Amino acid sequence: MRTSRLKSSADTETTSQACDLPRRKWIQGASAMLGAGILGNAPHAWAAGSDKPEKEEVRVGFIPLTDCASIIMASVLGFDKKYGIKIIPSKESSWASVRDKLVNGELDAAHVLYGLIYGVQQGIGGQKKDMNVLMTLNHNGQAITLSKALADKGAIDGSTLARLMQTNKREYTFAQTFPTGTHAMWLYFWLAQHGIHPLREAKVITVPPPQMVANMRVGNMDGFCVGEPWNHRAIVEGIGVTAATTQEIWKDHPEKVLGTTAEFSARYPNTARAMIAAVLEASRWIDASLSNKRKMTEVIADKAYVNTSVDVINQRILGRYQNGLGKTWDDPDHMKFFNDGAVNFPYLSDAMWFMTQHKRWGLLKTDPDYLAVAKSVNRIDLYKDGADMAKVSIPKDVMRSTKLSDGSVWDGKNPAAYAAAFKLKA
């Protein structure tokens, strides 16, 4: 798979001091409230005995995306301290960097693509290593963006894109963020739903999320799939249009997870539980009110985190969508971080779906033991302990059922048959 020379947007994203000042003041105010016992003032959830976290400081990687918010807010609001740990957020440049630093131990855990964890687990997304999913961080909130140049030729959604590609023959380039990751799977699924074979009729490249907009601006791709705020940023800059949201593909789909190595979980189980509890508290806080979401946006828009304007993040986190062509709508299925714990439970069926897509597109040559792999990676036992500490309810079933946009129903009951049933596959 060829990769174009990519231009980084890291140096082009600027925020004025006037915009930075209120963010810094809000963070300082939150810290002051913590010190005064106004926020996070509950007693430690662990005792000084055997359940005390083995590590007091945990380095947690993240990519500049809106859905890193629960990790950041757990640290900023002091929910981590409540459970006896200190989360040190570590801003990373790409998902490949997150993968490598997780595997070699530079990071203790990370805000990471669901499919990346399973790629590493099965040796198809880098060096094979046993991995763990501690919890799901968010549902929904990604999108597929097509270039304004394509939109000007009539390609504004899946069906019109397919029509243009049939009538105007040339090489079409689409970007995703990691070969086994969620964005690659959403992109492939969506293209295939509209009769476009993503591996035979298109060129697919890998681009880190913060670099998507800069690369579309200079014409390196015709479309991309990425998390927010970069889809909305493409609209603001007038270079892209939203062709589909990922919640249209799968309502309340799993997206990022709190991932780590199996080695870390085995060595530091109390620390893992504390991380889960702290991030659950932050997730609940974010979704509790519109005011909290706005405060969260002020924090993560900072240069230290996502590095963009507050408004670019705010629109879609509040469910206010536009496609860049005049259409606007309020989306009730926008990005969610908690939803009474339904977001965060590491459903085994969610994990298995990504493996079915890895098999569908030839990343896995044979069917794995889907259920056994999911049980080994998704640490439901640790999640339940962390949820109990944070007083978060647990779903009754480790599986869930959903109907996807192509009409297929996924419930995890027969994954091999599901993977084999697709008309378009590798």
C-alpha positions in Angstrom: 0.0 0.0 0.0 1.5 3.3 -1.1 1.6 6.3 1.1 1.8 9.9 -0.1 4.2 12.4 1.3 2.2 13.9 4.1 2.2 17.5 5.3 1.8 18.0 9.0 -0.8 20.4 10.4 0.8 20.5 13.8 2.7 23.7 13.0 -0.2 25.3 11.2 -2.7 25.0 14.0 -2.5 28.2 16.0 -4.6 29.6 18.9 -4.3 33.2 20.0 -3.3 34.1 23.5 -6.7 35.8 24.0 -8.4 32.4 23.4 -5.9 30.5 25.5 -6.3 32.7 28.6 -9.9 31.7 29.5 -9.0 28.1 29.1 -6.0 28.4 31.5 -8.1 30.3 33.9 -10.8 27.6 33.9 -8.2 24.9 34.5 -6.6 26.9 37.3 -10.1 27.4 38.8 -10.8 23.7 38.7 -7.5 23.0 40.4 -8.4 25.6 43.1 -11.7 24.0 43.6 -10.0 20.6 44.0 -7.7 22.0 46.6 -10.6 23.6 48.5 -12.4 20.2 48.5 -15.2 21.4 46.2 -14.5 18.9 43.4 -13.4 15.3 43.9 -13.6 15.6 47.6 -14.9 12.1 48.3 -12.6 9.9 50.5 -10.2 7.6 48.7 -12.0 4.6 47.2 -9.2 2.3 48.2 -8.0 1.2 51.6 -4.4 1.2 52.6 -4.3 -2.6 52.4 -4.2 -5.0 49.5 -6.3 -2.9 47.1 -4.1 0.1 47.1 -2.8 0.9 43.5 0.6 -0.6 42.9 1.6 2.4 40.8 0.9 5.9 41.9 1.6 7.5 38.6 0.3 6.2 35.3 1.3 7.5 31.9 -1.7 7.4 29.6 -1.3 8.2 25.9 -3.8 10.1 23.8 -4.2 11.4 20.2 -5.6 14.9 19.7 -9.3 14.0 19.2 -12.5 15.0 21.0 -12.9 11.5 22.4 -9.7 11.7 24.5 -11.8 13.9 26.8 -12.5 11.5 29.6 -8.8 10.7 30.0 -7.9 14.4 30.2 -10.8 15.4 32.5 -10.0 12.5 34.9 -6.6 14.2 35.3 -7.7 17.8 35.3 -10.6 17.4 37.7 -8.7 15.1 40.1 -10.8 12.0 39.7 -7.6 10.1 39.5 -6.4 11.3 42.9 -9.7 10.1 44.4 -8.6 6.6 43.6 -5.0 6.9 44.6 -3.3 7.5 41.3 -2.0 10.3 39.2 -2.9 10.2 35.5 -0.2 11.8 33.4 -1.6 12.4 29.9 0.9 12.0 27.1 0.1 13.6 23.7 1.2 11.3 20.9 1.7 12.0 17.2 0.1 8.9 15.6 -1.6 5.6 16.4 1.6 3.8 15.4 3.4 5.7 18.1 0.7 4.8 20.6 1.0 1.1 19.6 4.8 1.1 19.9 4.9 2.9 23.3 2.2 0.6 24.7 4.1 -2.5 23.5 7.5 -1.3 24.8 6.1 0.0 28.1 6.7 3.7 27.6 3.0 4.1 28.1 1.1 2.4 30.9 -2.2 2.7 29.0 -3.8 4.8 26.2 -6.8 6.2 24.6 -6.7 4.0 21.6 -8.5 2.5 18.6 -10.5 -0.6 19.5 -9.2 -2.3 16.3 -5.6 -1.4 17.1 -5.7 -3.4 20.3 -7.0 -6.4 18.5 -4.6 -6.0 15.6 -1.6 -6.2 18.0 -3.2 -9.1 19.9 -3.3 -11.1 16.7 -0.1 -9.9 15.2 -1.6 -8.2 12.2 -1.1 -4.6 13.3 2.5 -4.7 14.4 4.5 -6.8 16.8 2.3 -9.5 18.4 1.7 -8.9 22.1 -1.1 -9.9 24.5 -3.3 -6.8 25.1 -6.2 -5.8 27.3 -9.2 -3.5 26.8 -10.1 -2.1 30.2 -13.2 -0.1 29.1 -14.8 1.6 26.2 -14.3 5.4 26.2 -17.0 6.6 23.8 -19.7 5.7 21.4 -20.3 7.5 18.0 -18.8 10.8 16.9 -16.6 9.9 13.9 -17.4 10.7 10.2 -16.4 10.3 6.6 -15.4 13.4 4.8 -15.2 13.9 1.1 -13.2 16.7 -0.5 -15.0 19.9 -1.6 -13.6 19.1 -5.1 -15.6 15.8 -5.2 -18.7 17.6 -3.8 -18.5 20.1 -6.6 -18.7 17.2 -9.0 -21.8 15.8 -7.3 -20.2 13.3 -4.9 -21.8 14.2 -1.5 -22.7 10.8 -0.1 -22.1 7.1 -0.7 -24.4 6.6 -3.7 -23.3 9.8 -5.5 -19.6 8.9 -4.8 -20.1 5.5 -6.4 -21.7 7.0 -9.4 -18.9 9.5 -9.9 -16.2 6.8 -9.5 -18.0 4.8 -12.2 -18.3 7.6 -14.7 -15.1 9.5 -14.0 -12.4 6.8 -14.0 -9.2 7.6 -12.2 -7.4 6.7 -9.0 -9.3 7.7 -5.9 -7.4 8.0 -2.6 -9.0 7.7 0.8 -7.3 8.0 4.2 -7.9 6.2 7.5 -5.9 6.4 10.7 -4.5 2.9 11.3 -4.8 -0.3 9.1 -6.6 -2.4 11.7 -8.3 0.5 13.5 -11.9 1.7 13.7 -11.7 4.3 11.0 -10.3 1.9 8.5 -13.2 -0.5 9.2 -15.9 2.2 9.1 -14.4 3.5 5.8 -14.3 0.0 4.2 -17.7 -0.9 5.5 -19.3 2.3 4.1 -17.5 2.1 0.7 -18.5 -1.6 0.3 -22.1 -0.8 1.3 -22.3 1.4 -1.7 -20.7 -1.1 -4.1 -17.1 0.3 -4.0 -14.5 -2.3 -3.2 -12.0 -0.4 -0.9 -9.0 -2.6 -1.7 -9.5 -3.0 -5.5 -11.2 0.2 -6.6 -9.5 2.7 -4.4 -6.1 3.6 -3.0 -6.1 3.7 0.8 -3.4 5.5 2.8 -2.8 5.9 6.5 -2.7 9.5 8.0 -2.6 10.5 11.6 -5.8 12.3 12.7 -4.4 15.8 13.2 -2.8 15.7 9.7 -6.0 14.9 7.8 -7.2 18.4 7.2 -3.7 19.7 6.0 -3.4 16.8 3.6 -6.8 17.2 2.1 -6.1 20.9 1.7 -3.1 20.1 -0.6 -5.0 17.4 -2.5 -3.4 14.3 -1.1 -6.8 12.5 -0.7 -10.3 12.5 -2.0 -11.8 11.5 1.3 -11.0 10.4 4.8 -12.5 8.8 7.9 -11.4 10.2 11.2 -12.7 11.3 14.6 -13.8 14.7 15.6 -13.0 17.6 15.5 -11.2 17.1 12.2 -14.3 16.4 10.1 -15.9 19.6 11.3 -12.6 21.4 10.9 -12.6 20.5 7.2 -16.0 22.1 6.8 -14.9 25.2 8.7 -11.9 25.5 6.3 -14.2 25.0 3.3 -12.2 22.0 2.0 -14.5 19.1 2.8 -18.1 17.9 3.3 -19.5 15.3 5.7 -20.8 12.4 3.6 -21.7 10.2 6.5 -21.4 9.9 10.3 -20.3 6.7 11.8 -23.4 6.6 14.0 -25.3 6.3 10.7 -23.4 3.1 10.1 -23.9 1.7 13.6 -25.9 3.6 16.1 -24.0 3.7 19.4 -21.0 1.9 18.0 -17.9 1.3 20.1 -14.9 3.6 19.2 -11.9 4.3 21.5 -11.0 2.2 24.4 -8.7 2.4 27.5 -6.1 -0.1 26.3 -3.1 -1.6 27.9 -1.0 -4.7 27.8 -2.0 -7.9 29.5 1.3 -7.7 31.2 0.4 -4.4 32.8 -3.0 -5.7 34.0 -1.4 -8.8 35.5 1.3 -6.8 37.3 -0.8 -3.8 38.4 -4.4 -4.9 38.7 -5.3 -2.4 41.4 -3.9 0.4 39.3 -6.0 -0.8 36.4 -9.1 -0.8 38.5 -8.3 2.7 39.8 -7.8 4.0 36.2 -11.2 2.5 35.2 -12.9 4.1 38.2 -11.4 7.5 37.6 -12.2 7.6 33.9 -15.7 6.4 34.6 -16.2 9.3 37.0 -14.9 11.7 34.3 -17.2 10.1 31.7 -20.2 10.5 33.9 -19.2 14.1 34.7 -18.9 15.0 31.0 -22.3 13.6 30.0 -24.1 15.0 33.1 -24.9 18.4 31.6 -24.4 20.7 28.6 -22.5 23.0 31.0 -20.0 20.3 31.8 -19.5 19.5 28.1 -18.8 23.2 27.4 -16.3 23.3 30.2 -14.7 20.1 28.9 -14.4 21.6 25.5 -12.6 24.7 26.9 -10.1 22.4 28.4 -9.3 19.9 25.6 -9.2 22.7 22.9 -6.0 23.8 24.5 -2.7 23.5 22.7 -1.6 20.8 25.2 -4.5 18.6 24.0 -6.5 18.9 20.8 -5.1 22.3 19.7 -8.1 23.8 17.9 -10.8 26.4 18.5 -13.5 25.7 21.1 -16.3 26.2 18.6 -14.9 23.5 16.2 -15.2 20.9 19.0 -18.4 22.3 20.6 -20.7 22.0 17.6 -20.7 18.3 17.2 -20.1 17.4 20.9 -23.4 19.2 21.5 -25.1 17.3 18.6 -25.2 20.3 16.2 -24.3 18.9 12.8 -23.8 20.5 9.3 -22.6 18.8 6.2 -20.8 21.8 4.7 -23.4 22.2 1.9 -26.1 24.0 3.8 -27.7 21.0 5.5 -27.9 21.2 9.3 -29.4 18.9 11.9 -29.5 18.0 15.5 -28.2 14.5 16.0 -29.3 12.7 19.1 -26.7 10.0 18.5 -23.7 12.3 18.9 -20.6 11.3 20.8 -21.4 9.9 24.2 -19.0 9.2 27.0 -21.2 7.5 29.6 -24.9 6.9 29.1 -25.3 5.4 32.5 -22.4 3.1 31.9 -23.7 1.6 28.7 -20.9 3.3 26.8 -18.1 2.0 28.9 -18.9 -1.7 29.4 -16.4 -3.7 27.2 -19.0 -5.9 25.4 -17.5 -9.1 24.0 -19.6 -8.7 20.9 -18.1 -5.3 20.2 -14.6 -6.8 20.2 -15.7 -9.7 18.0 -17.2 -7.4 15.4 -13.8 -5.8 14.7 -12.3 -9.3 14.3 -15.0 -10.2 11.8 -14.0 -7.1 9.7 -10.3 -8.0 10.0 -11.2 -11.5 8.5 -13.5 -9.9 5.9 -10.8 -7.7 4.5 -8.0 -10.4 4.6 -6.1 -9.0 7.5 -6.8 -12.3 9.3 -6.3 -15.3 6.9 -8.4 -17.7 9.0 -11.2 -17.3 11.5 -9.9 -16.9 15.1 -11.6 -18.3 18.1 -13.6 -15.1 18.3 -15.1 -15.6 21.7 -12.0 -16.9 23.4 -9.9 -14.0 22.0 -12.5 -11.5 23.1 -12.7 -13.0 26.6 -8.9 -12.9 27.0 -8.6 -9.2 25.8 -11.6 -7.5 27.3 -11.1 -7.5 31.0 -14.7 -7.5 32.2 -13.6 -8.7 35.6 -11.4 -5.6 36.1 -14.1 -3.4 34.6 -16.7 -4.7 37.0 -14.4 -3.9 40.0 -13.7 -0.4 38.7 -17.4 0.2 38.1 -18.3 -1.0 41.6 -15.7 1.5 43.0 -17.3 4.4 41.0 -20.9 3.1 41.6 -21.7 2.6 38.0 -24.3 0.1 36.9 -23.3 -3.0 34.9 -25.3 -4.3 31.8 -26.9 -7.7 32.3 -25.3 -9.3 29.2 -21.8 -9.3 27.8 -23.2 -9.3 24.3 -25.4 -6.8 22.5 -27.3 -6.7 19.2 -27.5 -4.0 16.6 -28.6 -3.6 13.0 -26.0 -1.9 10.8 -26.6 0.4 7.8 -26.2 -2.4 5.3 -29.1 -4.2 6.9 -26.9 -6.9 8.6 -27.6 -7.7 12.2 -24.7 -8.2 14.5 -25.2 -10.0 17.8 -21.9 -12.0 18.2 -23.6 -15.4 18.0 -22.0 -16.7 14.8 -19.1 -14.5 13.9 -17.5 -16.8 11.3 -20.7 -16.9 9.4 -21.2 -13.2 9.7 -17.7 -12.5 8.3 -18.2 -14.9 5.4 -21.6 -13.5 4.4 -20.6 -10.2 3.0 -20.9 -9.8 -0.8 -17.8 -7.6 -1.0 -14.7 -8.9 0.9 -11.0 -9.5 0.2 
